[in-house]
Amino acid sequence: MSTVLLKDVTKVWPDGTVAVDHVSLDVTDGEFLVLLGPSGCGKSTILRMIAGLEDPSEGDILLNGDPVLELAPRDRSIAMVFQDFALYPHMTVGDNIGFPLRLSGMEPGNRIERVGDVASALGIGDVLGRKPSQLSGGQRQRVAMGRAIVRRPGLFLMDEPLSNLDSGLRAELRAEITGLTRELGVTTMYVTHDQAEALTMADRVAIMRKGVLQDVGTPTEVYGRPATLYVAAFLGSPRMNLLEASVYVHLDQYVALNFGEQALYLPWTDIRARAVAHYHGERIVVGMRAEALTPVAPEVQGDVLRGRIRFLEHHGHESLAFLDIGATAIVVDEMGTGKPEAEQGGALRRFGSTLQKLTGRGNSNGATATQPRDERSVLDPGRHHRRPAELAVRLAPYPAVSPGHPLAVAVRMDMLHFFAESGGRIDVGWR
Ligand SMILES: Nc1ncnc2c1ncn2[C@@H]1O[C@H](COP(=O)(O)OP(=O)(O)OP(=O)(O)O)[C@@H](O)[C@H]1O
């Protein structure tokens, strides 16, 4: 049983690369936490620091409340599995799995029993007498996992253990890994760049970008209410539609989100309207996932966007239509600091200044209206770019439409996401 606590941890390599940038994270006892992010974002470095293989440049890492660097390696009770694992080729599967127990001096009878239990939990009980060369890739990876977990570590660290396997095997092993770690109650940190893997396996997902922790939450939280534009863009398939909108406030009536040729209206009674109203006269990014969009008959009015199908993608169980709606899409390459907008300190100040603009007087919540415009984070063209939007909409498997057809889609306003151009989420009380 283990807990892990990272307190403001930074890792700067000697060449100046900041691999991990002030990351704070806690992993509770028995939790399965997935570290998710693109290649080079610092995931492996975090695991290696927790294992005591690298020292943090700043900050503390506590294992069960004790600084990890003060613990002797044998007292850490950590097992690690990597993408490139090496089995002992001359040993049988059983001997490979049992090797750590032999090293620790466990008596052969107990050893054989423990190896048998682990092997059958991993579905390799029938190949214990084989050599690694006589196994499939998936079986070899199971042996590597068995060898890591057989000592019953308190903490299991896995670094992309499935990335060399084909997709069918990956899906199968995902379920086995989560089943096994839950059964054993072992705290697990699992690194991957595969968002589907993260969302299906994790109790909680921690999403990283360029060494910075962007968001931490259950799969439902990070998918349903992503903290930053980057997280919104990273999670989900098809990707979230991210549209540039200019905001216009009609006080006490609605907040108009203008997408160019058409608009949506957030009623003033909507709890998020006031947060979005801070951006009166400015541009924000409105996110809508395909599940927030439902094709409707052309005559339907209300919260509807209309466009023409540019192209269709057939995925077997569904089709995706990509609509030209005369709007501008934001394509995220790299986004600002990735900190929630509230932490960037702009939201309250901007609300004050917006209300002043609208009413000519100060606001009622006591926020000051002194934020100069040029202090704001602005769109950095090097970090994300715009292009004509192709709104992804889900259709039935064999839709009775083809490219060029007009299509109207009803928009679930309660499923919209609002982000500042600097990348932070702007609807207050967002989770
Ligand atoms: N020993 C090292 N010396 C210098 N830079 C390093 C070293 N190890 C890693 N880095 C750099 O630190 C950053 C983070 O690397 P890390 O391996 O933690 O990323 P990652 O998210 O695990 O990537 P991947 O998914 O590709 O393994 C990268 O920019 C990488 O090039």
The ligand as a Tripos MOL2 file, in Angstrom:
@<TRIPOS>MOLECULE
LIG
   31    33     1     0     0
SMALL
NO_CHARGES

@<TRIPOS>ATOM
      1 N1         18.8310   12.4670  -19.7170 N.pl3     1 LIG1
      2 C1         18.2970   13.5200  -20.3420 C.ar      1 LIG1
      3 N2         19.0360   14.6140  -20.6260 N.ar      1 LIG1
      4 C2         18.5080   15.6940  -21.2440 C.ar      1 LIG1
      5 N3         17.2100   15.7920  -21.6040 N.ar      1 LIG1
      6 C3         16.4240   14.7350  -21.3450 C.ar      1 LIG1
      7 C4         16.9220   13.5430  -20.7160 C.ar      1 LIG1
      8 N4         15.8920   12.6690  -20.5880 N.ar      1 LIG1
      9 C5         14.8110   13.2820  -21.1260 C.ar      1 LIG1
     10 N5         15.1330   14.5140  -21.5680 N.ar      1 LIG1
     11 C6         14.2130   15.5050  -22.1540 C.3       1 LIG1
     12 O1         13.2320   15.8210  -21.1560 O.3       1 LIG1
     13 C7         11.9580   16.0040  -21.7560 C.3       1 LIG1
     14 C8         10.9660   15.0580  -21.1290 C.3       1 LIG1
     15 O2         11.3140   13.7350  -21.4690 O.3       1 LIG1
     16 P1         10.4600   12.4760  -20.9980 P.3       1 LIG1
     17 O3         11.1830   11.2470  -21.4450 O.co2     1 LIG1
     18 O4         10.1590   12.5960  -19.5620 O.co2     1 LIG1
     19 O5          9.1170   12.6550  -21.8360 O.3       1 LIG1
     20 P2          7.9120   11.6580  -22.0700 P.3       1 LIG1
     21 O6          6.6850   12.4650  -21.9050 O.co2     1 LIG1
     22 O7          8.0540   10.4640  -21.2030 O.co2     1 LIG1
     23 O8          8.1070   11.2720  -23.5860 O.3       1 LIG1
     24 P3          7.9040    9.8530  -24.3280 P.3       1 LIG1
     25 O9          6.4410    9.5970  -24.3400 O.co2     1 LIG1
     26 O10         8.4600   10.1440  -25.7040 O.co2     1 LIG1
     27 O11         8.6980    8.8550  -23.5570 O.co2     1 LIG1
     28 C9         12.1640   15.8170  -23.2400 C.3       1 LIG1
     29 O12        12.3560   17.0970  -23.8170 O.3       1 LIG1
     30 C10        13.4260   14.9970  -23.3290 C.3       1 LIG1
     31 O13        14.0990   15.2320  -24.5460 O.3       1 LIG1
@<TRIPOS>BOND
     1     1     2 1
     2     2     3 ar
     3     2     7 ar
     4     3     4 ar
     5     4     5 ar
     6     5     6 ar
     7     6     7 ar
     8     6    10 ar
     9     7     8 ar
    10     8     9 ar
    11     9    10 ar
    12    10    11 1
    13    11    12 1
    14    11    30 1
    15    12    13 1
    16    13    14 1
    17    13    28 1
    18    14    15 1
    19    15    16 1
    20    16    17 2
    21    16    18 1
    22    16    19 1
    23    19    20 1
    24    20    21 2
    25    20    22 1
    26    20    23 1
    27    23    24 1
    28    24    25 2
    29    24    26 1
    30    24    27 1
    31    28    29 1
    32    28    30 1
    33    30    31 1
@<TRIPOS>SUBSTRUCTURE
     1 LIG1         1 GROUP 0 **** ****
